[in-house]
Amino acid sequence: TQLEYLDFSYNNVEKLPTFQADCSLSIINGGHNDLTSLDELAVLQRLEYVYMDYNKPLKKIDALVACSKLRQVNVYGTGVHSAKKLTDKGIVVNYTLN
């Protein structure tokens, strides 16, 4: 698909859809929803920026390491306490230390 930017913030979304590997999405904003997983984003090879602040507690975000162009992930207020796999690859991860 040609979609490059998707903003579905503040929509009570509980689960991400299944994305196609050839999706052109480079920026996704799903902040202030009810998500508990970001695993569905792992197929998005053009994804650069992920904004998923203030969702329900995320179990982990390690699956995002598969996104080869990823530059930054924001997950403030989601209970994420570690993102070593991502930061080791030079990806900026912003999260709240509790």
C-alpha positions as CSV (number, residue, x, y, z in Angstrom):
1,T,0.0,0.0,0.0
2,Q,1.0,3.6,-0.4
3,L,0.1,4.7,3.1
4,E,3.1,6.2,4.8
5,Y,1.6,7.8,7.9
6,L,-1.1,6.4,10.1
7,D,-2.5,8.2,13.2
8,F,-5.2,6.3,15.1
9,S,-4.5,7.9,18.5
10,Y,-7.3,8.3,21.1
11,N,-9.6,5.7,19.5
12,N,-9.8,2.9,22.2
13,V,-8.0,0.5,19.8
14,E,-7.2,-2.8,21.6
15,K,-5.3,-4.7,18.9
16,L,-3.3,-3.8,15.8
17,P,-4.3,-5.1,12.5
18,T,-2.2,-7.5,10.4
19,F,0.0,-5.5,8.1
20,Q,1.3,-6.6,4.7
21,A,5.1,-6.8,4.4
22,D,5.1,-4.5,1.4
23,C,3.3,-1.8,3.3
24,S,4.9,1.7,2.9
25,L,4.1,2.8,6.4
26,S,7.0,4.8,7.9
27,I,5.3,6.6,10.8
28,I,2.6,5.2,13.1
29,N,0.9,7.0,16.0
30,G,-1.3,4.9,18.2
31,G,-0.9,6.7,21.4
32,H,-3.6,6.8,24.1
33,N,-5.3,3.5,23.1
34,D,-5.7,0.1,24.8
35,L,-2.9,-1.8,23.0
36,T,-1.0,-4.5,24.9
37,S,1.3,-5.6,22.0
38,L,3.2,-4.1,19.1
39,D,4.2,-7.4,17.6
40,E,2.1,-6.8,14.5
41,L,4.5,-4.0,13.5
42,A,7.5,-6.3,13.1
43,V,6.7,-6.9,9.4
44,L,7.0,-3.2,8.5
45,Q,10.4,-2.9,6.9
46,R,9.9,0.8,6.1
47,L,8.8,1.8,9.6
48,E,11.0,4.5,11.1
49,Y,9.0,6.1,13.9
50,V,6.6,4.5,16.4
51,Y,4.5,6.6,18.8
52,M,2.6,4.4,21.2
53,D,2.6,6.4,24.4
54,Y,0.0,5.8,27.1
55,N,-1.5,2.5,26.0
56,K,-2.1,-0.4,28.4
57,P,1.0,-2.1,29.8
58,L,3.0,-3.5,26.9
59,K,4.6,-6.9,27.7
60,K,7.6,-6.2,25.5
61,I,8.6,-4.4,22.4
62,D,11.5,-6.5,21.3
63,A,9.7,-7.7,18.1
64,L,10.3,-4.2,16.7
65,V,14.0,-5.1,16.2
66,A,12.9,-6.7,13.0
67,C,12.0,-3.3,11.5
68,S,15.3,-2.6,9.7
69,K,14.8,1.2,9.2
70,L,13.4,1.9,12.7
71,R,14.9,5.0,14.3
72,Q,12.7,5.9,17.3
73,V,10.1,4.3,19.5
74,N,8.1,6.3,22.1
75,V,6.3,4.2,24.7
76,Y,5.9,6.5,27.6
77,G,3.3,5.4,30.2
78,T,3.2,1.8,29.0
79,G,5.2,0.0,31.7
80,V,8.1,-0.7,29.4
81,H,11.2,-0.8,31.5
82,S,13.8,-2.1,29.1
83,A,14.5,-2.0,25.4
84,K,18.1,-3.3,25.2
85,K,17.6,-5.2,22.0
86,L,16.5,-2.0,20.3
87,T,18.9,0.4,21.9
88,D,21.8,-2.0,21.1
89,K,20.9,-1.4,17.4
90,G,21.0,2.4,17.8
91,I,17.3,2.9,18.0
92,V,16.2,5.7,20.3
93,V,13.6,4.4,22.8
94,N,11.7,6.8,25.0
95,Y,9.9,5.2,28.0
96,T,9.1,6.1,31.6
97,L,11.3,4.6,34.3
98,N,9.2,3.4,37.2
